[in-house]
Amino acid sequence: MRRQRLDRIIRLHLLLFLNGAGGFAGQLIWVRRLGWGLGAELPSVLAITSAVLAGLALGAWLPDRRAFIRRHPVPTYVAANLLAAVWLPASGLWLADWSARAGGWLGASPSFPAQWAVSFLGALGVLLPALLGLGLALPAMEAVMTRLDAAGRWAASLYAAQTGGALVGLLGGGLWAAARWGDLPTLGAAGGGLGGFGRRAGAGRAACPNRAAGCA
């Protein structure tokens, strides 16, 4: 029983690591591809980055408003990863074209407020499904761990796994892999990783030792 519980915790660390790696690799590519049309000036870059963070924050905030998500964190985690997994590669197919169109709306010399507003609202709108999924995954996993690890001994290492995955995703995926294989294959690999390991999390209801508590 103790060995089985430890195996579950190790799998959760791996899931969060891969969630961070896939999600943050996609985010760096999004910022770069949106910048092609919206511009690489400071207002555009700040607005696009703010939109990504705002979408993640909104996804993380939703569980506080939905009792279902708090009661059923495992299926919520799976659904969140699958949503991000679908939107990551799909966004690569049309994001550059949308960015070029938005750049045409702004014109050659947009004002600071116009450039910031179009960059922020546009990026938030077109990326919102994936950002909600990525943001929702963390509190869902936290709810899973609350039931599995009541003492909270693994909380810090789980967040460290997520952060480490984010670093690997940014450097290895968003920079190295995208430069070597291109943006679209990298987004596809990131989406495939999120979807595959999201399904893995749900296949065994791995993190819920007490289904009567309502986590499955």
Protein Blocks (a to p, Z undefined) as FASTA:
>chain_A
ZZmmmmmmmmmmmmmmmmmmmmmmmmmmmmmmmmmmnopafklmmmmmmmmmmmmmmmmm
mmmmmmklmmmmmlmmmmmmmmmmmmmmmmmmmmmmmmmmmmmmnommdcfklmmmmmmm
mmmmmmmmmmmmmmmmmmmmmmmmmmmmmnommmmmmmmmmmmmmmmmmmmmmmmmmmmn
ojklmmmmmmmmmmmmmmmmmmnommlmblmnopZZ
